[in-house]
Amino acid sequence: MRKILLFCAIICAAAFALPNCYEINKIEKKSEINEAVFVLIDETTPFNEPLKEQVVNNALRFAQAGNYVFVGKFSAFLQGRYNEVLFDFALDTPLSDEERYDLNKNTLTKFDKCLKDQVGFVKKTMSEKINGAFLKEGDQVAKSDIFYALKDFAANSIAPKEAKNKIVILASDMLENSSVTSFYAKGAPRLIDGKKELGILEKNDLFTDFTGAKIYIVGAGLSEGKKSYVSPQILNSLSAFWSEYFTKSNATLVEMGTPALKREVK
């Protein structure tokens, strides 16, 4: 009996936290999503506070009625870490003027308040989940499977979601360090031979399909330690490689922040 009550409490709490405004007001639900934003955090990358804020602030701009939001994190399959969905939710679409005309004032008041509460909860939860996903001070992760993580999220989370526009905010140093290939040499970021690396990805079936998403990267080239300097030549080779990778994976790299973005995500 206690287990049943606990289960009911969890379900009720979830329903209260993320209300479906159409269902609770007995209004026929709309399902069309305007914009879908996917925030992917590389938990191997050391971000400072201004860069974290840039990721959070840009992501929260999409917590609006009619949009879909997604937060996930990745690193490599070691030390208890793995690709993980932290939060995802489709915010309800506002009513049109015609639809509002057909409803009584009391229902409209409740519906509008529900939409407002829903946006507030989503913003709060997104901020908590994003901030909690970043690499903790003092932690280190030896490997970073960026290619596999992107293929995983693209296939299982991004491609299946139908939306008018898809935006990916990718917070990562973009420095692969896995059994497939490494963008490091002697402990420091190296110059990337784009043609060679693209061939490695082709051989290992690591291209994917982002279904036309626009990509914004925060944190490219970030590195720590005595060998942390990343030359302009290395950054240029990194940018050229990732631009080609996303083109081959049915996406557009709009901006690659090295490390910060110079424009708003839109």
JODA-V67882 format. One record per helix or strand. SS is the DSSP state (a for helix, b for strand). FROM is the first residue (numbers start at 1). TO is the last residue. Records with the same first field share a line. If there is no record, write none. Layout:
SS: FROM-TO, FROM-TO
//
This chain:
a: 2-17, 21-24, 49-60, 97-101, 105-133, 146-158, 194-203, 232-248
b: 35-42, 68-74, 84-90, 144-144, 165-171, 177-177, 182-182, 184-185, 188-189, 213-218, 251-256
//
